[in-house]
Amino acid sequence: MPSETRWLNAQERQAWRNLSLMQLQLDALLGRELAAEGLSYQDYLVMADLSERDGEQARMSELGHHLGWEKSRLSHHISRMEKRGLVAKVKCPTDKRGWFVCLTDNGRQAISQAAPEHVESVRRNFIDLLTSDQLEALDEIANIVLDHLPEE
C-alpha cells in the first residue's frame, strides 16, 4: 500500500521551482553565448574538464563520472566532438577495452578563445550576485544533495 504523498508546501515549492528555473535559464544563456563561438555548453564542459587535467586527457569512464553523464551520452557526444576535431580518442595501453579522451590543438584553441567570455558571464550572471557566505552555503547545500544522490 503506497504511503500518503508528502506534497510540497508553498515555501518548498517556490524554492524548488526557483532552483529549476535558475539552472535552466543559466544553462540556456551560457549555451547561447558559447554557440557564438561554435561550441555547445556540453562541448565546453568536456573541454574545460580535460584542460584542467595533467596531459589534457582522461579515461572515458573518469570523464563520464566527473561530468555526471551516462556512458552512452558521453560516447555519442565525444564522437561528435571528435568529428569536429576538438578531441581525440586514444586506446588505453593497459586496458584493451579502455579509451582516453584527449584535447586536440583545435580543442585547446577553441576553449582558450571561449573561456574568457564564458567565465566573465558566469561571474556577471551568478558569482558576483552572491556574497561569499551565500556561495559557501550554496556549495554546502549542493554537496549535501550530491552526496545523497545515487552514483551513475
Secondary structure, 3 states (H helix, E strand, C coil): CCCCCCCCCHHHHHHHHHHHHHHHHHHHHHHHHHHCCCCCHHHHHHHHHHHCCHHHEEEHHHHHHHHCCCHHHHHHHHHHHHHCCCEEEEECCCCCCCEEEEECHHHHHHHHHHHHHHHHHHHHHCHHHCCHHHHHHHHHHHHHHHHHCCCC
